[in-house]
Amino acid sequence: MTLENRQLTTPDERYGARLQRRSTATALVAQVVAQETANLTATLERLQADGSLEQAARRIVAAKRRFVTGGSKSWSYASLLATDLSASMANVTLIDGTVVRAVDVLSDVRAGDVLVAFSLRRYARSTVVMAEEFAAAGGTVIGVTDHADSAVARASEVAVVVSTDSASYADSPTAVAAVVHILATLAAASAKGARRRLARRDALTARLGVYAEGD
């Protein structure tokens, strides 16, 4: 995240700086597309260079149990990753705060457990505490965050840093979604029994009528 973007700490400040001035829809589309393209390119080039995606995927595959968490807007990314990981491997749990609560998970952290924690500004306190306590209990934390010095990055064994710079009032989700997709792909490619599990799921979803005909 650039210094200029970090200084605009709230959606209201970002709206005032970026969207309050008059601009045509065509010009705004061009600005947003240019920024999203730059974000994605910069993030993926950096992650290819530092190897953090591969490191994160290896730890997810090697884990005995896999937990995924994120607060506020970051919960959406956590839910997406948990859904995609669950398609190719077992023992994936989304900490949703209702059915699966942080306190229950933290009470039973074991060696070999991995927590993937999404922590993007405005950083949810619950995610920071979860990551710190999980690491303190002996689990491995993988942080997906927008700054190398964020609290979750400091608690993580592997930190995957994404760019969220934006031409809008909302921080960009583009590189975060791409990272989720790549992590799930790498994990599926290495997970034992992934092909069998995917085939079994296909058969079950057809039998249960989960999807509309032809989808």
C-alpha positions as CSV (number, residue, x, y, z in Angstrom):
1,M,0.0,0.0,0.0
2,T,1.5,3.4,-1.0
3,L,2.1,6.1,1.6
4,E,-0.6,8.3,0.0
5,N,-3.2,5.6,0.2
6,R,-2.3,4.7,3.8
7,Q,-2.8,8.4,4.8
8,L,-6.4,8.2,3.6
9,T,-7.5,6.1,6.5
10,T,-11.3,6.1,6.1
11,P,-13.7,5.5,3.2
12,D,-15.0,9.1,3.8
13,E,-11.5,10.6,3.3
14,R,-10.9,8.5,0.2
15,Y,-14.2,9.5,-1.3
16,G,-13.4,13.2,-0.7
17,A,-9.9,12.8,-2.3
18,R,-10.9,10.7,-5.2
19,L,-14.6,10.9,-6.1
20,Q,-15.8,14.4,-5.1
21,R,-14.4,16.2,-8.1
22,R,-16.4,16.0,-11.2
23,S,-15.5,13.3,-13.6
24,T,-17.2,11.5,-16.5
25,A,-18.1,7.8,-16.1
26,T,-15.7,7.0,-18.9
27,A,-12.8,8.8,-17.2
28,L,-13.6,7.1,-13.9
29,V,-13.7,3.7,-15.5
30,A,-10.3,4.3,-17.1
31,Q,-8.9,5.4,-13.7
32,V,-10.2,2.3,-11.9
33,V,-9.1,-0.1,-14.6
34,A,-5.6,1.4,-14.7
35,Q,-5.3,1.2,-10.9
36,E,-6.6,-2.4,-10.7
37,T,-4.3,-3.6,-13.4
38,A,-1.3,-1.9,-11.7
39,N,-2.3,-3.5,-8.3
40,L,-2.6,-7.0,-9.7
41,T,0.6,-6.8,-11.7
42,A,2.6,-5.4,-8.8
43,T,1.3,-7.9,-6.3
44,L,1.8,-11.0,-8.4
45,E,5.3,-10.0,-9.5
46,R,6.3,-9.4,-5.9
47,L,4.7,-12.6,-4.7
48,Q,6.4,-14.6,-7.5
49,A,9.7,-13.1,-6.4
50,D,9.4,-13.7,-2.7
51,G,7.9,-17.1,-2.8
52,S,5.4,-16.5,-0.1
53,L,2.5,-18.0,-2.0
54,E,4.3,-21.3,-2.4
55,Q,5.4,-21.3,1.2
56,A,1.8,-20.6,2.3
57,A,0.4,-23.4,0.1
58,R,2.9,-25.9,1.4
59,R,2.0,-25.2,5.0
60,I,-1.8,-25.5,4.2
61,V,-1.3,-28.8,2.5
62,A,0.9,-30.2,5.3
63,A,-1.4,-29.1,8.1
64,K,-3.5,-31.6,10.1
65,R,-6.3,-29.0,10.5
66,R,-6.8,-25.8,8.6
67,F,-8.7,-22.8,9.9
68,V,-9.5,-19.6,8.1
69,T,-10.6,-16.3,9.6
70,G,-11.1,-12.7,8.8
71,G,-13.2,-9.9,10.3
72,S,-15.5,-7.3,8.7
73,K,-14.9,-7.1,5.0
74,S,-12.0,-9.6,5.2
75,W,-14.5,-12.3,6.2
76,S,-15.6,-12.4,2.6
77,Y,-12.1,-13.4,1.5
78,A,-11.9,-15.9,4.3
79,S,-15.2,-17.5,3.3
80,L,-14.1,-17.7,-0.4
81,L,-10.8,-19.4,0.5
82,A,-12.4,-21.9,2.9
83,T,-15.0,-22.8,0.3
84,D,-12.3,-23.4,-2.4
85,L,-10.0,-25.3,-0.1
86,S,-12.8,-27.5,1.1
87,A,-13.4,-28.7,-2.4
88,S,-10.0,-30.4,-2.6
89,M,-9.1,-31.3,1.0
90,A,-10.6,-32.2,4.4
91,N,-10.4,-30.5,7.8
92,V,-11.0,-27.0,6.5
93,T,-12.9,-24.8,9.0
94,L,-14.2,-21.3,8.6
95,I,-14.3,-19.4,11.9
96,D,-17.6,-17.6,11.5
97,G,-18.0,-16.4,15.1
98,T,-21.3,-18.3,15.4
99,V,-21.1,-22.0,14.7
100,V,-17.3,-22.0,15.0
101,R,-16.1,-19.4,17.5
102,A,-12.6,-18.2,18.0
103,V,-12.5,-19.1,21.7
104,D,-13.4,-22.7,20.9
105,V,-10.6,-23.0,18.3
106,L,-8.0,-21.3,20.5
107,S,-8.9,-23.6,23.4
108,D,-7.7,-26.6,21.3
109,V,-4.8,-25.5,19.1
110,R,-2.5,-28.4,18.3
111,A,0.9,-28.7,16.7
112,G,0.3,-29.1,12.9
113,D,-2.7,-26.7,12.9
114,V,-2.7,-23.8,10.4
115,L,-4.6,-20.6,10.6
116,V,-5.0,-18.4,7.4
117,A,-5.9,-14.9,8.7
118,F,-7.1,-12.2,6.4
119,S,-6.3,-8.8,7.9
120,L,-6.8,-5.7,5.7
121,R,-7.5,-2.2,6.8
122,R,-9.4,-1.3,8.8
123,Y,-7.8,-4.1,10.7
124,A,-10.4,-6.0,12.7
125,R,-9.2,-6.4,16.3
126,S,-10.7,-9.9,16.5
127,T,-8.5,-11.1,13.7
128,V,-5.3,-9.6,15.2
129,V,-6.0,-11.2,18.6
130,M,-6.9,-14.6,16.9
131,A,-3.6,-14.7,15.0
132,E,-1.5,-13.7,18.0
133,E,-3.2,-16.2,20.3
134,F,-3.1,-19.0,17.7
135,A,0.7,-18.5,17.2
136,A,1.3,-18.3,20.9
137,A,-0.5,-21.6,21.3
138,G,1.9,-23.3,18.9
139,G,-0.1,-23.1,15.7
140,T,1.2,-21.8,12.3
141,V,-0.3,-18.5,11.1
142,I,-0.4,-17.5,7.5
143,G,-1.3,-13.8,7.2
144,V,-2.9,-12.3,4.1
145,T,-2.5,-8.6,4.6
146,D,-1.9,-5.3,2.9
147,H,1.2,-4.2,4.8
148,A,4.4,-6.1,5.7
149,D,4.4,-4.5,9.2
150,S,0.7,-5.1,10.1
151,A,0.0,-6.8,13.4
152,V,-1.1,-10.0,11.6
153,A,2.0,-10.0,9.5
154,R,4.2,-9.8,12.6
155,A,2.3,-12.8,14.1
156,S,2.6,-14.9,10.9
157,E,5.1,-17.5,10.0
158,V,4.3,-16.6,6.4
159,A,2.9,-13.2,5.4
160,V,1.4,-12.8,1.9
161,V,1.3,-9.1,1.2
162,V,-1.2,-7.8,-1.3
163,S,-1.7,-4.3,-2.8
164,T,-5.0,-2.7,-2.2
165,D,-4.4,0.7,-3.6
166,S,-7.5,2.1,-5.3
167,A,-9.0,4.8,-7.4
168,S,-12.2,4.5,-5.3
169,Y,-13.4,5.1,-1.8
170,A,-13.0,1.3,-1.1
171,D,-9.7,-0.4,-1.0
172,S,-9.2,-2.7,-4.0
173,P,-10.2,-6.4,-3.6
174,T,-8.7,-7.5,-6.9
175,A,-5.3,-8.7,-5.8
176,V,-6.8,-10.3,-2.7
177,A,-9.2,-12.4,-4.8
178,A,-6.3,-13.4,-7.1
179,V,-4.3,-14.6,-4.1
180,V,-7.2,-16.6,-2.8
181,H,-7.5,-18.3,-6.2
182,I,-3.8,-19.0,-6.5
183,L,-3.6,-20.4,-2.9
184,A,-6.5,-22.7,-3.5
185,T,-5.0,-23.9,-6.9
186,L,-1.6,-24.6,-5.4
187,A,-3.1,-26.5,-2.5
188,A,-5.3,-28.6,-4.7
189,A,-2.4,-29.4,-7.0
190,S,-0.4,-30.9,-4.1
191,A,-3.1,-32.3,-1.8
192,K,-3.3,-36.1,-1.7
193,G,-6.7,-37.4,-2.9
194,A,-7.8,-34.0,-4.3
195,R,-8.9,-35.5,-7.6
196,R,-10.8,-38.3,-5.9
197,R,-12.5,-35.8,-3.6
198,L,-13.4,-33.5,-6.4
199,A,-14.9,-36.4,-8.4
200,R,-16.9,-37.6,-5.3
201,R,-18.2,-34.0,-4.7
202,D,-19.4,-33.8,-8.4
203,A,-21.3,-37.0,-8.0
204,L,-22.9,-35.9,-4.7
205,T,-23.9,-32.5,-5.9
206,A,-25.6,-34.1,-8.9
207,R,-27.4,-36.6,-6.7
208,L,-28.5,-34.0,-4.3
209,G,-29.6,-31.6,-7.0
210,V,-27.4,-28.8,-5.7
211,Y,-27.1,-26.9,-9.0
212,A,-29.6,-26.0,-11.7
213,E,-29.7,-28.5,-14.7
214,G,-26.9,-27.9,-17.1
215,D,-24.7,-25.9,-14.6
